Amino acid sequence: MANPLHDTLIAPLAVSDRPFLHLADGRKISGRGFVGMAARQAGALVAAGLGPGDRLAVQVDKSPEALALYAACVMAGVVFLPLNTAYTADELAYFIGDSEAGLVVCSPSSEAVIAPIAQAAGAQVLTLDAGGCGSLAEAAAGQPSTFEPVDRSEDDLAALLYTSGTTGRSKGAMLSQRNLLSNALTLAQLWRFTDTDVLLHALPIFHTHGLFVASNVVLAARGSMIFLPKFDPDEVVRLLPQATSMMGVPTFYTRLLADPRFDQALTAHMRLFVSGSAPLLAETHREFERRTGHRILERYGMTETNMNTSNPYDGERRAGTVGFPLPGVELKITHPETGAPLPRGEVGLIEVRGPNVFQGYWRMPEKTRAELRDDGFFLTGDLGRIDEDGYVQIVGRSKDLIITGGFNVYPKEVELVLDDQPGVLESAVIGVRHPDFGEGVVGVLVPRPEASPDIEAVRSALMARLARFKQPKRLVLVDELPRNTMGKVQKNQLRDRFARLFLD
Ligand code: AMP
């Protein structure tokens, strides 16, 4: 019997009595304890009727038990589907229905809202709270602390992660065991993770960064993690002396730089700071080095591909770049319309191929064909260039994706809601520079003739329909949207016009 992801990342933990998770309250969970927790959960999943290939949708607060649920899925061959805790009922209904999840694990506080949604989709519901209690924990308590992992191959699906959709609908990226495992092993080696590493983990675990990059790399290296429920600068400052490494989104680093306690002395023992999920401003990179003496290592990846590139561990970590393609990953820059490879230095679409690249979009063969070429190259939708020394630079996003605090917001999804509001003729949603979030979401509204939309009412309507991170931080009224001769809205002009909205 084989189950590569289990055998490589999880099985070694099962015989380790060293701490695997260090919690904020001082408690420690050993490798053996963690795997026992996962084994009991795996037993509970099977008892609930889930089998290999079935989907488990999970929307819970971050906790050791929530991470163990990922390991439980690997053991039971169940496809893990983590969901952002900010998603609203409407959004959840889509994910649960589209994925045909057999079971939904949610917080006890959202059970009343989720139960009818799950029932309509034919899914069962169990609960798990931030303290590890709930009906899942009760079901798991009655199960044995060992679980015989089911047979899986590297081509079998391990996870389904939804990305935001440019035209409203999110797409489920199907990730195989090989996709996750190859990336974990490559990154652990490239970034020199060992069993003496203690990674400060303050990222969410419903996203590829905190779930796969951080957790899988630590598992691959048999290291441990200081596992924080969320990013809180006070907690990071308190616990950093016990860490050797940290991974974060740029917002973490700008917030730490705003804290005078974050200095050379506090970080002197640290081995590595990694940044990704959104562009790290060259300015932040330099300020970080001035303050701490460390050069942040920036890497680039996405839900569909795991990680693609990284700045070097040894050698120059170049600000404003995402480094070189990872070993085993091919990266080329092509003409966005023709697909022809472009000469070094020119800006075009970034395409990648390798064992990290996903298997396609869940039940969307046409979308898959449009973005994943027959020869295995994936069209990332990011625009970039390769400089004279081979460093990859990301210069923009072809689809106007907004990244705010590390989360992706597709303007179209927000525009559709805004356009629905009384008195609104049309709208354009853009991202402009924000000192804290990298980009802040701005909704530009055009009133209907003779109407004056009630901004407060629009704001409340957004709250009910969109996750908080997608809601515009500002709504502004304009007489008309700038358009080109083809009738396309010129978002660049809007971005220029509102460029300083959050800066002044
Ligand atoms: P996600 O699927 O949520 O991980 O978002 C992926 C997108 O985030 C990529 O397609 C890029 O546009 C962006 N991204 C990730 N890492 C970086 C980075 N280091 N610099 C610039 N953009 C990044």
Residues whose N, C-alpha, C, O or C-beta is under 5 A from the ligand:
A	BS01	AMP	S275 G276 S277 A278 P279 L280 R299 Y300 G301 M302 T303 V322 T380 D382 I394 R397 N408
